[in-house]
Amino acid sequence: MAIQTRGTFTELYDNIDKAVFTILFDAQKERPAIWRKLVNVKKSDRKFERVMSVTGVGDIPEKGEGAPYTSSVIRPGWTKDFTHTEFGAMFEVTQTALEDDQYDQLAQNGRWFMFASRVVEEKRAALLYNNGFTTEQSPDGVSIFNTAHVLKAGGTARNRLATDADLSATSLEQALIDLQVETKVEAGQIVAPATSLTLVVPPALEFQAARLLNSNLRPGVADNDINALKDRSWTVVVNPYLSDADAWFLQDSNKKAHGMTSYTRVPITAEPAMTDPRTRNRMYPVRWRRSFGCAFWQGVFGTTGA
């Protein structure tokens, strides 16, 4: 266990220019929470949360005059469990180090721990996208972004380009077309796709996204075709925690209309400080419990790029 002593941070001694501490933290800007713009956050008071989709009825058949009605029933669809992960760390400091902490840097340790905790939440939320083509699965047992989502009543649908492509006017238009014909419920019917969309991109694609969505004319071409993409309602979210510089994602701007979900079992909490009865060291724990996952794939769309 790491214990904060004067030896592990010698700059805490007297007569050190405190400007060094200012540039360590106060002069830096913490990023606003990105993941909360993208993920539907819910509270949980259980050990784990289980979500279940519903398979509606299929197409209604023709019925002859006087003929009996065909019976249909609604059945359960797919289920997915959200198991909360526990996080925690502790800051332990000696009495001597606290006494010699001239500029109160150790007394502000909670700021560092809260900052680090929020960064971990960002990284965990980004895994839904970074691993969304591989290990992060939707309830149907395939990856979140997939070309063959299994529909409970039969058939498949997709929320990924048939051929992955870099972000361009052509590929974004194709994604919007796919949303209209591939957004299906478990019974197989096409449902209305999102009309207000969020485009999620890494920093490498930020300016490409701005050109595509804000140009009056079709960007990157010599003709004067109008930029039809501009007619849609767009929000662009630039996420530096996305690991693939070519991957990009679409999702419904209404967070209730897509399945990217996080359950808060215990929010980030700075526990009360404790004192070790033998050493009199001061201990400052931080802890939280949270789960991330995809409750349903409809409402999100992604591609790894070319």
C-alpha positions as CSV (number, residue, x, y, z in Angstrom):
1,M,0.0,0.0,0.0
2,A,1.3,3.4,-1.0
3,I,1.6,5.9,1.9
4,Q,2.2,9.6,1.3
5,T,5.3,10.7,3.1
6,R,7.6,13.6,2.8
7,G,10.0,11.3,0.9
8,T,7.4,10.5,-1.8
9,F,6.8,14.2,-2.5
10,T,9.9,16.2,-1.4
11,E,8.6,19.4,-2.9
12,L,6.2,19.6,0.1
13,Y,9.0,20.9,2.2
14,D,9.1,24.6,3.2
15,N,10.5,27.3,1.0
16,I,9.4,25.6,-2.3
17,D,7.8,28.0,-4.8
18,K,4.1,27.2,-4.6
19,A,3.6,28.2,-8.3
20,V,4.5,24.6,-9.1
21,F,1.3,23.5,-7.5
22,T,-0.8,26.0,-9.3
23,I,0.3,24.7,-12.7
24,L,-0.3,21.1,-11.5
25,F,-4.0,21.5,-11.0
26,D,-5.5,25.0,-10.7
27,A,-4.3,26.2,-14.1
28,Q,-5.6,23.0,-15.8
29,K,-9.2,22.7,-17.0
30,E,-11.1,19.5,-16.3
31,R,-13.2,18.4,-19.2
32,P,-17.0,18.6,-18.8
33,A,-18.6,15.2,-18.5
34,I,-18.9,13.8,-22.1
35,W,-20.4,10.4,-21.4
36,R,-23.4,11.9,-19.7
37,K,-24.3,13.6,-23.0
38,L,-24.5,10.2,-24.7
39,V,-25.6,7.6,-22.1
40,N,-29.0,7.3,-20.4
41,V,-28.2,7.4,-16.7
42,K,-30.5,5.6,-14.3
43,K,-30.5,5.0,-10.5
44,S,-30.3,1.5,-9.1
45,D,-31.1,0.2,-5.6
46,R,-30.4,-3.5,-6.5
47,K,-27.4,-5.7,-6.7
48,F,-27.9,-5.8,-10.5
49,E,-30.5,-4.6,-13.0
50,R,-32.2,-6.8,-15.6
51,V,-33.8,-5.4,-18.7
52,M,-36.0,-7.3,-21.1
53,S,-37.3,-6.4,-24.5
54,V,-40.8,-7.5,-25.8
55,T,-41.6,-9.3,-29.0
56,G,-44.7,-7.7,-30.4
57,V,-47.1,-9.3,-32.8
58,G,-46.3,-9.9,-36.4
59,D,-48.2,-8.6,-39.4
60,I,-51.9,-8.8,-39.1
61,P,-53.3,-11.3,-41.7
62,E,-56.2,-10.9,-44.0
63,K,-59.5,-12.3,-42.6
64,G,-62.4,-13.5,-44.7
65,E,-66.0,-12.5,-44.0
66,G,-67.3,-14.5,-41.1
67,A,-63.9,-16.3,-40.6
68,P,-62.4,-16.6,-37.2
69,Y,-59.8,-14.2,-36.0
70,T,-56.2,-15.4,-35.9
71,S,-54.8,-15.3,-32.3
72,S,-51.6,-13.6,-31.6
73,V,-49.7,-13.2,-28.3
74,I,-47.0,-10.9,-27.1
75,R,-43.8,-12.8,-26.0
76,P,-40.7,-11.8,-24.1
77,G,-37.7,-10.8,-26.2
78,W,-34.1,-10.6,-25.1
79,T,-32.8,-10.0,-21.6
80,K,-29.6,-8.4,-20.4
81,D,-28.2,-8.0,-16.9
82,F,-26.3,-4.9,-15.7
83,T,-23.9,-6.0,-12.9
84,H,-22.5,-3.0,-11.0
85,T,-18.7,-2.7,-10.8
86,E,-17.2,-1.3,-7.6
87,F,-14.4,1.2,-7.8
88,G,-12.3,2.6,-4.9
89,A,-9.0,3.9,-3.8
90,M,-7.5,5.5,-0.7
91,F,-5.1,8.3,0.0
92,E,-3.0,7.7,3.1
93,V,-0.7,10.3,4.5
94,T,1.6,10.5,7.5
95,Q,1.1,13.0,10.3
96,T,4.6,14.4,9.5
97,A,3.8,15.0,5.9
98,L,0.6,16.8,6.8
99,E,2.4,19.0,9.2
100,D,5.0,20.0,6.6
101,D,2.4,20.5,3.8
102,Q,3.0,24.2,3.7
103,Y,0.8,24.9,0.7
104,D,-2.1,22.6,1.7
105,Q,-1.6,20.3,-1.3
106,L,-2.2,17.1,0.6
107,A,-5.3,18.6,2.1
108,Q,-6.6,19.0,-1.4
109,N,-6.1,15.3,-2.3
110,G,-9.8,14.9,-2.7
111,R,-9.7,17.0,-5.8
112,W,-7.2,14.7,-7.4
113,F,-9.2,11.6,-6.5
114,M,-12.5,13.0,-7.7
115,F,-10.8,14.1,-11.0
116,A,-9.3,10.6,-11.5
117,S,-12.7,9.0,-10.7
118,R,-14.5,11.0,-13.3
119,V,-11.8,10.2,-15.9
120,V,-12.4,6.5,-15.1
121,E,-16.1,6.9,-15.7
122,E,-15.3,8.5,-19.1
123,K,-13.1,5.6,-20.1
124,R,-15.6,3.0,-19.0
125,A,-18.4,4.7,-20.9
126,A,-16.2,4.9,-24.0
127,L,-15.8,1.1,-24.0
128,L,-19.4,0.9,-25.2
129,Y,-18.2,2.5,-28.5
130,N,-14.5,1.3,-28.5
131,N,-15.5,-2.3,-28.0
132,G,-19.0,-2.0,-29.6
133,F,-17.9,-3.9,-32.7
134,T,-16.4,-6.8,-30.6
135,T,-16.9,-7.7,-27.0
136,E,-19.6,-5.2,-25.9
137,Q,-22.8,-6.9,-26.7
138,S,-26.5,-6.0,-27.1
139,P,-29.1,-8.3,-25.4
140,D,-29.3,-10.5,-28.6
141,G,-25.8,-11.8,-28.0
142,V,-24.0,-10.0,-30.8
143,S,-21.9,-6.9,-30.7
144,I,-23.7,-3.6,-30.2
145,F,-22.8,-2.4,-33.8
146,N,-23.5,-5.4,-36.0
147,T,-24.7,-6.2,-39.5
148,A,-26.8,-9.2,-38.3
149,H,-28.8,-8.4,-35.1
150,V,-31.1,-11.4,-34.5
151,L,-34.7,-10.5,-34.2
152,K,-36.6,-12.6,-31.6
153,A,-39.5,-13.3,-34.0
154,G,-37.1,-14.2,-36.8
155,G,-34.9,-12.4,-39.3
156,T,-32.1,-10.0,-38.8
157,A,-31.5,-6.2,-38.9
158,R,-28.4,-4.1,-38.7
159,N,-27.1,-0.9,-37.2
160,R,-23.7,-0.8,-39.0
161,L,-22.8,0.0,-42.6
162,A,-22.8,-3.1,-44.8
163,T,-19.3,-2.0,-45.8
164,D,-17.5,0.1,-43.2
165,A,-16.5,3.5,-44.5
166,D,-14.7,6.6,-43.4
167,L,-16.8,9.6,-42.5
168,S,-17.9,11.4,-45.6
169,A,-21.0,12.9,-47.1
170,T,-21.6,9.6,-49.0
171,S,-21.2,7.3,-46.0
172,L,-23.2,9.6,-43.7
173,E,-26.1,9.7,-46.2
174,Q,-25.9,5.9,-46.5
175,A,-26.1,5.6,-42.7
176,L,-29.3,7.7,-42.7
177,I,-30.8,5.6,-45.4
178,D,-29.9,2.4,-43.4
179,L,-31.6,3.9,-40.3
180,Q,-34.8,4.2,-42.2
181,V,-35.0,0.7,-43.5
182,E,-33.0,-1.3,-40.8
183,T,-34.4,0.2,-37.6
184,K,-36.8,-2.7,-36.6
185,V,-38.5,-4.1,-33.6
186,E,-38.2,-7.7,-32.5
187,A,-41.3,-8.6,-34.5
188,G,-39.6,-7.4,-37.6
189,Q,-41.5,-4.2,-38.4
190,I,-39.7,-1.1,-39.4
191,V,-40.1,1.7,-36.9
192,A,-39.6,5.5,-37.3
193,P,-35.9,6.3,-37.1
194,A,-34.5,9.2,-35.2
195,T,-35.0,12.7,-36.7
196,S,-32.8,14.4,-34.2
197,L,-29.3,12.8,-34.3
198,T,-26.1,13.0,-32.4
199,L,-22.9,12.4,-34.4
200,V,-20.2,11.0,-32.1
201,V,-16.6,11.4,-33.4
202,P,-13.0,11.3,-32.1
203,P,-11.0,14.5,-32.2
204,A,-9.5,13.5,-35.6
205,L,-12.9,13.8,-37.2
206,E,-14.2,16.9,-35.5
207,F,-13.5,19.3,-38.4
208,Q,-14.6,16.9,-41.0
209,A,-17.9,16.6,-39.1
210,A,-18.2,20.4,-39.0
211,R,-17.8,20.7,-42.7
212,L,-20.3,17.9,-43.5
213,L,-23.0,19.3,-41.3
214,N,-22.6,23.1,-41.6
215,S,-21.7,23.6,-45.3
216,N,-24.5,25.1,-47.4
217,L,-23.3,23.1,-50.5
218,R,-22.2,19.5,-50.6
219,P,-18.7,19.5,-49.1
220,G,-15.6,18.2,-50.9
221,V,-17.1,18.3,-54.5
222,A,-16.8,20.8,-57.3
223,D,-20.5,21.0,-58.2
224,N,-23.1,23.2,-56.5
225,D,-25.4,20.4,-55.1
226,I,-27.1,21.5,-51.9
227,N,-25.9,19.8,-48.7
228,A,-29.0,17.7,-47.9
229,L,-27.4,16.7,-44.5
230,K,-27.8,20.2,-43.2
231,D,-31.6,19.8,-43.2
232,R,-31.4,17.3,-40.4
233,S,-31.2,18.3,-36.7
234,W,-27.6,17.5,-35.5
235,T,-25.6,17.5,-32.4
236,V,-21.9,16.8,-32.6
237,V,-20.1,15.3,-29.6
238,V,-16.3,15.0,-29.8
239,N,-15.0,12.3,-27.5
240,P,-11.2,12.1,-27.0
241,Y,-11.7,8.7,-25.2
242,L,-12.6,7.0,-28.5
243,S,-9.7,4.8,-29.4
244,D,-10.2,4.5,-33.2
245,A,-9.5,7.7,-35.1
246,D,-11.6,6.5,-38.0
247,A,-14.7,5.1,-36.2
248,W,-17.8,7.3,-36.0
249,F,-21.3,6.8,-34.5
250,L,-24.8,8.0,-34.8
251,Q,-27.5,7.9,-32.1
252,D,-30.8,9.3,-31.3
253,S,-30.5,12.6,-29.5
254,N,-33.3,11.5,-27.2
255,K,-31.4,9.4,-24.8
256,K,-34.5,7.4,-23.9
257,A,-34.8,6.2,-27.5
258,H,-31.5,4.3,-27.5
259,G,-30.0,1.6,-25.3
260,M,-26.7,3.0,-24.2
261,T,-27.3,2.9,-20.5
262,S,-25.5,3.3,-17.1
263,Y,-26.9,2.5,-13.7
264,T,-25.7,4.4,-10.7
265,R,-25.7,2.1,-7.7
266,V,-23.5,4.4,-5.6
267,P,-22.3,7.7,-7.0
268,I,-18.7,8.9,-6.6
269,T,-18.4,9.4,-2.9
270,A,-15.5,10.8,-0.8
271,E,-15.8,8.7,2.4
272,P,-15.2,10.3,5.8
273,A,-11.5,10.6,6.7
274,M,-10.2,7.9,9.0
275,T,-7.2,7.7,11.4
276,D,-5.0,4.6,11.7
277,P,-5.0,3.9,15.4
278,R,-1.4,2.6,15.3
279,T,0.4,5.1,13.1
280,R,-2.0,8.1,13.3
281,N,-1.8,8.2,9.5
282,R,-4.8,9.9,7.9
283,M,-6.7,7.9,5.3
284,Y,-9.1,9.4,2.7
285,P,-11.1,6.8,0.7
286,V,-13.1,7.4,-2.5
287,R,-15.6,4.8,-3.8
288,W,-18.5,4.3,-6.2
289,R,-20.5,1.5,-8.0
290,R,-21.7,1.8,-11.5
291,S,-22.6,-0.4,-14.5
292,F,-22.5,0.3,-18.2
293,G,-24.1,-1.6,-21.1
294,C,-26.5,-1.6,-24.1
295,A,-30.1,-2.4,-23.2
296,F,-31.1,-2.5,-26.9
297,W,-29.4,-1.7,-30.1
298,Q,-32.1,0.3,-31.9
299,G,-31.3,4.0,-31.8
300,V,-27.6,3.7,-32.3
301,F,-25.5,3.1,-35.4
302,G,-21.7,2.8,-35.9
303,T,-18.9,2.0,-38.3
304,T,-15.2,1.4,-37.8
305,G,-14.3,3.5,-40.8
306,A,-12.6,2.1,-43.9
